[in-house]
Amino acid sequence: MKREFLESLGLEKDVIEKIMAEHGKSIEAHKTKVDELKASLDDMKKQLEQRDHDLKQLRKQAEGHEELQTKLAELEKRYKDEKAAYEAKIKETQLNSAIKLAINGKVHDADLVASLLDKNAIELDENSNIKKGLEEQLKTLQETKSFLFVPENSNQPKITGIKPAEGSPTGGESEDPFLAGFN
């Protein structure tokens, strides 16, 4: 959120400061979560590298022992499958995050819209940003299910009118007739 945007809405400086402070808190919370996830990812990568290194060492030690070589081959296959599943899960998580970031604010329910997209047609670049495939699907989805999307023109017409005049609805005196009987 940019300060200039809030200023263009005609908000007062103290209100803008409060909004920016609250927005900063939410950004910091998200940054902390991202840092934790990156640290976890780095730890998992180190574990995978260590496992690969250990397998190479075992292979050297198992030379000449057929039973050890078959067990080693089984372990290598299992680890290879686990690594492929792990990498697929990481890729899916990156794709889901990129999609939700791209459609956030454009749709009413980002999870619902993300589930309606063909994720195989969406490509990411090396920085996990969407390269292609999303905009075309969003256009098609917006044409068929426009109720899922926030209207782009958020300038809603302002309804103005005239404040009714004070007084009695009959046009006479505004004095209470009950009280008038006591005078």
Buried (B, 14 or more C-beta within 10 A) or exposed (E): EEBEEBEEEEBEEEEBEEBBEEEEEEEEEEEEEEEEEEEEEEEEEEEBEEBBEEBEEBBEEBEEEEEBBEEBEEBBEEBEEEEEEBEEEBEEEBBBBBBBEBBEEBBEEBEEBBEEBEBEEBEBEEEBEBEEBBEEBBEEBBEEEEEBBEEEEEEEEEEEEEEEEEEEEEEEEEEEEEEEEEE
